């Protein structure tokens, strides 16, 4: 079940770059966990804290709060890690 999930152990198994996006108003992922996840993920991982955003799939998700920046960051991330 969910109770036995260990996100840090899972993050340590990731070998690809990650763009970790979280909202400053999100209540599901506390900032201290974001920092710990970042430390467990590969060195080329990027973290973007979206001001005024909550968790994904909610009305205040990052894509709705700042759609231009959301598209720009994802486009840049994929271009730099997936190549032409």
C-alpha positions in Angstrom: 0.0 0.0 0.0 0.8 3.7 -0.1 2.0 3.5 3.5 5.0 1.4 2.6 6.0 3.6 -0.4 9.5 5.1 0.0 9.9 8.0 -2.5 13.5 8.6 -1.5 14.5 4.9 -2.2 12.7 5.2 -5.5 14.4 8.5 -6.4 17.9 6.9 -5.7 17.1 4.4 -8.5 16.6 7.1 -11.1 19.5 7.5 -13.5 18.0 10.1 -15.9 17.7 13.9 -15.4 14.5 15.0 -13.7 12.6 18.3 -13.7 11.0 18.4 -10.3 8.1 20.9 -10.4 6.2 21.7 -7.2 3.9 24.5 -6.1 4.7 26.8 -3.2 1.1 26.4 -2.0 1.1 22.6 -2.4 0.1 20.7 0.7 0.9 17.2 -0.4 4.6 17.6 -0.8 6.3 19.5 2.0 9.4 21.6 1.0 11.7 19.5 3.2 10.7 16.4 1.1 11.4 18.3 -2.1 15.0 19.0 -0.9 15.5 15.4 0.1 14.1 14.2 -3.2 16.5 16.6 -5.0 19.4 15.2 -3.1 18.4 11.6 -3.9 18.0 12.3 -7.7 20.8 12.5 -10.3 23.0 15.6 -10.3 21.5 17.1 -13.5 18.0 17.3 -11.8 16.4 20.7 -11.9 13.9 22.0 -9.4 11.3 24.6 -10.1 9.2 26.0 -7.2 6.1 27.6 -8.8 4.9 30.6 -6.9 1.1 30.6 -6.1 0.7 27.0 -7.4 -0.5 23.9 -5.6 -0.3 20.3 -6.5 -0.7 18.9 -10.0 -4.2 18.0 -11.3 -5.8 20.8 -9.2 -7.2 24.2 -10.2 -4.0 25.9 -9.1 -1.5 23.5 -10.7 1.7 25.0 -12.2 0.6 24.7 -15.8 -2.5 26.8 -15.0 -0.8 29.3 -12.7 2.1 30.1 -15.1 1.5 28.5 -18.5 4.2 30.4 -20.4 6.9 29.6 -18.0 5.6 26.0 -17.7 5.9 25.4 -21.4 9.3 27.2 -21.6 10.8 25.2 -18.8 9.6 21.8 -20.1 10.6 22.6 -23.7 14.1 23.6 -22.5 14.4 20.6 -20.3 13.4 18.1 -23.0 15.6 19.9 -25.6 18.7 19.7 -23.4 18.2 16.1 -22.3 16.6 14.4 -25.3 18.6 16.1 -28.1 17.4 17.4 -31.5 
